[in-house]
Amino acid sequence: MIAYLAPDKFLPELLEELKDVKSVHGNLVLTDGPLQSSVWAQCIWLDAQIIPFESITQASKALKALGKFWALYSTENHRRAQLIQDQLPKLRPRVMDFLSPLPEDNLGAWMLLDKNTLLASPTTNSRFPLGEVQFNEDKNTPPSRAYLKLWELFTVYGVRPKPGQKVVDFGSCPGGWTWVLQQMGCEVISIDRAPLEPRIEKLPRVKFIKTNAFNVKPEDIGAIDWFYSDIICYPEKLLELVQSWQASGLCSNFVCTIKFQGKTDFETLKKFLALDNVRIQHLHHNKHEVTVWIKAPSSS
Ligand SMILES: C[S@@+](CC[C@H](N)C(=O)[O-])C[C@H]1O[C@@H](n2cnc3c(N)ncnc32)[C@H](O)[C@@H]1O
């Protein structure tokens, strides 16, 4: 069986996209059938097994027989679950530096379905406990915490620009993304209708344009390597903006945040999912929003 863990508050979104649902345990959705692609799962338990047990020692032995490192997802019987977890090899925190290599060893995940039943998967799709990616944050330089979304995308998913590439950052104020892109060695055209933080605007290779992003035509900017957008706007408007750049032929790599106001707009999300070469994921550092990336097949 395969189980999908929803990020806090996004269980309804996960349930909307999954088929063959067998049961739901807290934020974990157990399914029958093959692996499904998921926008909303923060961690996928790839080989979930139900294991009855009598004692804490028996439970920990059963887990140790399946794998070495285990992350606990605890929804009930917390104390009993913790006593079992305490008998397993200690899971050290996996706190990443920006662009550092990912931990190599696989992580399992488990939970108690009831006092005498484990649900355990020795393999998951994430190298982080329950998919929770953590960074040694830079609490001084970036002007907003939005930079963590790009840190996660670049470090965990390897979707990065190269030094010297020309990029546009739409909806850039106060400048977290512009700062990350500048640090990557890119030439950044940073666009927002609000002012960029002055110390970010002064950085080399940053050109700030204070205007409405939706009035900027691709031909005004010319060919770019990457389109970035963290604009707060209706998903439909963002889709139009992306498609206008795609139609112009002036850019083939895109990273953008679809931000939902109020209800999740599943209809527009579906339209984004229908684009060629697209991947959409609710990153650990996303709020009520998802990150879209489209990479030209030929670009590395
Ligand atoms: C979440 S903030 C972006 C944070 C930014 N990525 C960072 O790292 O600091 C969203 C931005 O979108 C901008 N925005 C919203 N509508 C816009 C528009 N029509 N044109 C340009 N910027 C817009 C807002 O001014 C705001 O600065």
The ligand as an SDF file (V2000), in Angstrom:
LIG
                    3D

 27 29  0  0  0  0  0  0  0  0999 V2000
    4.7650   37.5400   -1.5430 C   0  0  0  0  0  0  0  0  0  0  0  0
    5.3530   39.0670   -2.1130 S   0  0  0  0  0  0  0  0  0  0  0  0
    6.8370   38.5770   -2.8990 C   0  0  0  0  0  0  0  0  0  0  0  0
    7.9820   38.2820   -1.9880 C   0  0  0  0  0  0  0  0  0  0  0  0
    9.2760   38.1960   -2.7220 C   0  0  0  0  0  0  0  0  0  0  0  0
    9.3270   37.0590   -3.6290 N   0  0  0  0  0  0  0  0  0  0  0  0
   10.4590   38.1040   -1.7840 C   0  0  0  0  0  0  0  0  0  0  0  0
   11.1740   37.1010   -1.8610 O   0  0  0  0  0  0  0  0  0  0  0  0
   10.6980   39.0160   -1.0000 O   0  0  0  0  0  0  0  0  0  0  0  0
    4.2840   39.4080   -3.4290 C   0  0  0  0  0  0  0  0  0  0  0  0
    4.6010   40.6670   -4.2090 C   0  0  0  0  0  0  0  0  0  0  0  0
    3.7760   40.7360   -5.3610 O   0  0  0  0  0  0  0  0  0  0  0  0
    3.6560   42.0960   -5.6710 C   0  0  0  0  0  0  0  0  0  0  0  0
    2.5860   42.3200   -6.6640 N   0  0  0  0  0  0  0  0  0  0  0  0
    1.2780   42.0430   -6.5500 C   0  0  0  0  0  0  0  0  0  0  0  0
    0.6450   42.4080   -7.6630 N   0  0  0  0  0  0  0  0  0  0  0  0
    1.5800   42.8930   -8.5130 C   0  0  0  0  0  0  0  0  0  0  0  0
    1.5470   43.4200   -9.8440 C   0  0  0  0  0  0  0  0  0  0  0  0
    0.4050   43.5030  -10.5180 N   0  0  0  0  0  0  0  0  0  0  0  0
    2.7070   43.8240  -10.3950 N   0  0  0  0  0  0  0  0  0  0  0  0
    3.8720   43.7500   -9.7210 C   0  0  0  0  0  0  0  0  0  0  0  0
    3.9610   43.2680   -8.4610 N   0  0  0  0  0  0  0  0  0  0  0  0
    2.8360   42.8370   -7.8750 C   0  0  0  0  0  0  0  0  0  0  0  0
    3.4120   42.7530   -4.3410 C   0  0  0  0  0  0  0  0  0  0  0  0
    3.7210   44.1390   -4.4020 O   0  0  0  0  0  0  0  0  0  0  0  0
    4.3420   41.9570   -3.4320 C   0  0  0  0  0  0  0  0  0  0  0  0
    5.5600   42.6480   -3.2530 O   0  0  0  0  0  0  0  0  0  0  0  0
  1  2  1  0
  2  3  1  0
  2 10  1  0
  3  4  1  0
  4  5  1  0
  5  6  1  0
  5  7  1  0
  7  8  2  0
  7  9  1  0
 10 11  1  0
 11 12  1  0
 11 26  1  0
 12 13  1  0
 13 14  1  0
 13 24  1  0
 14 15  1  0
 14 23  1  0
 15 16  2  0
 16 17  1  0
 17 18  1  0
 17 23  2  0
 18 19  1  0
 18 20  2  0
 20 21  1  0
 21 22  2  0
 22 23  1  0
 24 25  1  0
 24 26  1  0
 26 27  1  0
M  CHG  2   2   1   9  -1
M  END
$$$$
